[in-house]
C-alpha cells in the first residue's frame, strides 16, 4: 500500500540531501574576505573583455512578467494534457478534479487580466 509513497519519499530525501550537500560544499569553497582577483568582479562576456558599454539595451520589467506568466500557463496546459492522456476513463472524482483544475486556471487568468500584466504599452524614447 505504501510502496509508491516510499519511493517518492526516497526521491524527495535524495533531492534534499543534494541541496544540503551543495550548500555545504559552496560554503567551504567560497573565497573568504575580500576578493583576491579584481577580474572576478568584472562582467564576463564569452571570455573576452566587453567591447561596447554604450550599446546595451534595457528590457522593460513587463517583459519578465509576461515571460513568467507564459511559462506558468504553459506548464498548466502541459499538466492538463498529461492528466487527460493518463486517465483512460472518466469517473466522478476525475471529473471533479478536472473542474477544480480548470476553475483555478480560470481564476488565475482573470487575475492576470485584471492586473493588466499582458498589456504591451512599451514606450520607446529616442535619445
VMD Tcl script that draws the C-alpha trace (Angstrom):
set ca {
  {0.00 0.00 0.00}
  {2.80 2.43 0.82}
  {5.21 1.19 -1.88}
  {4.62 4.16 -4.18}
  {4.96 6.63 -1.33}
  {8.20 5.10 -0.10}
  {9.87 5.65 -3.47}
  {8.52 9.22 -3.52}
  {9.91 9.88 -0.04}
  {13.30 8.41 -1.06}
  {13.33 10.67 -4.12}
  {12.47 13.76 -2.04}
  {15.11 12.77 0.51}
  {17.72 12.46 -2.24}
  {16.77 15.92 -3.52}
  {17.05 17.45 -0.05}
  {20.37 15.68 0.55}
  {21.73 17.04 -2.74}
  {20.64 20.57 -1.79}
  {22.24 20.36 1.65}
  {25.49 18.89 0.29}
  {25.64 21.59 -2.42}
  {25.18 24.38 0.13}
  {27.80 22.94 2.50}
  {30.36 22.47 -0.30}
  {29.63 26.01 -1.55}
  {30.17 27.39 1.96}
  {33.60 25.77 2.24}
  {34.74 26.60 -1.30}
  {33.74 30.28 -1.43}
  {36.56 32.80 -1.02}
  {36.81 34.26 2.46}
  {37.19 38.00 2.98}
  {37.75 40.32 0.03}
  {38.06 39.02 -3.48}
  {41.70 38.42 -4.26}
  {41.39 38.82 -8.04}
  {39.71 42.03 -9.28}
  {38.88 40.36 -12.60}
  {36.26 38.24 -10.80}
  {34.05 41.30 -10.27}
  {34.11 42.35 -13.95}
  {31.31 41.39 -16.36}
  {32.00 38.19 -18.26}
  {31.23 38.00 -21.96}
  {32.41 34.77 -23.56}
  {35.88 35.04 -22.08}
  {36.71 38.36 -23.74}
  {36.56 41.90 -22.36}
  {33.35 43.77 -23.01}
  {33.60 45.73 -26.26}
  {30.99 48.50 -26.16}
  {29.43 49.66 -22.93}
  {27.01 52.16 -24.52}
  {25.49 49.62 -26.91}
  {23.37 47.90 -24.25}
  {19.59 47.97 -24.34}
  {17.31 47.92 -21.36}
  {14.48 45.43 -21.35}
  {11.30 46.62 -19.61}
  {10.25 44.75 -16.48}
  {6.89 43.95 -18.08}
  {8.69 41.57 -20.43}
  {9.76 39.42 -17.49}
  {6.25 39.38 -16.03}
  {4.82 38.22 -19.35}
  {7.54 35.57 -19.69}
  {6.83 34.17 -16.22}
  {3.07 34.13 -16.86}
  {3.67 32.34 -20.18}
  {5.80 29.67 -18.50}
  {3.19 29.14 -15.76}
  {0.28 28.82 -18.18}
  {2.35 26.61 -20.46}
  {3.15 24.25 -17.58}
  {-0.50 24.16 -16.53}
  {-1.64 23.17 -20.00}
  {1.08 20.50 -20.20}
  {-0.16 19.06 -16.90}
  {-3.71 19.16 -18.25}
  {-2.76 17.19 -21.37}
  {-0.72 14.69 -19.34}
  {-3.65 14.22 -16.98}
  {-6.05 13.70 -19.90}
  {-3.78 11.14 -21.56}
  {-3.04 9.30 -18.33}
  {-6.64 8.75 -17.27}
  {-8.41 6.25 -19.55}
  {-11.88 6.54 -18.04}
  {-13.86 9.43 -16.62}
  {-15.17 8.85 -13.13}
  {-16.88 11.40 -10.91}
  {-13.67 12.08 -8.97}
  {-11.66 12.63 -12.14}
  {-14.33 14.96 -13.48}
  {-14.33 16.91 -10.20}
  {-10.53 17.14 -10.35}
  {-10.73 18.45 -13.91}
  {-13.36 21.06 -12.96}
  {-11.28 22.16 -9.95}
  {-8.15 22.47 -12.10}
  {-9.97 24.50 -14.74}
  {-11.54 26.71 -12.05}
  {-8.10 27.51 -10.61}
  {-6.76 28.06 -14.12}
  {-9.62 30.48 -14.90}
  {-9.21 32.39 -11.63}
  {-5.50 32.87 -12.31}
  {-6.23 34.01 -15.86}
  {-8.83 36.53 -14.64}
  {-6.30 37.82 -12.08}
  {-3.69 38.28 -14.82}
  {-6.18 40.17 -16.97}
  {-7.29 42.40 -14.06}
  {-3.69 43.23 -13.13}
  {-3.06 44.19 -16.80}
  {0.10 42.11 -16.91}
  {-0.42 41.30 -20.59}
  {-0.69 44.96 -21.69}
  {2.12 45.79 -24.08}
  {2.40 49.57 -23.75}
  {6.13 49.76 -24.21}
  {7.18 53.30 -24.99}
  {10.50 53.80 -26.71}
  {12.17 57.15 -26.41}
  {14.60 58.47 -28.99}
  {17.59 60.00 -27.28}
}
mol new
graphics top color blue
foreach p $ca { graphics top sphere $p radius 0.5 }
foreach p [lrange $ca 0 end-1] q [lrange $ca 1 end] { graphics top cylinder $p $q radius 0.2 }
display resetview
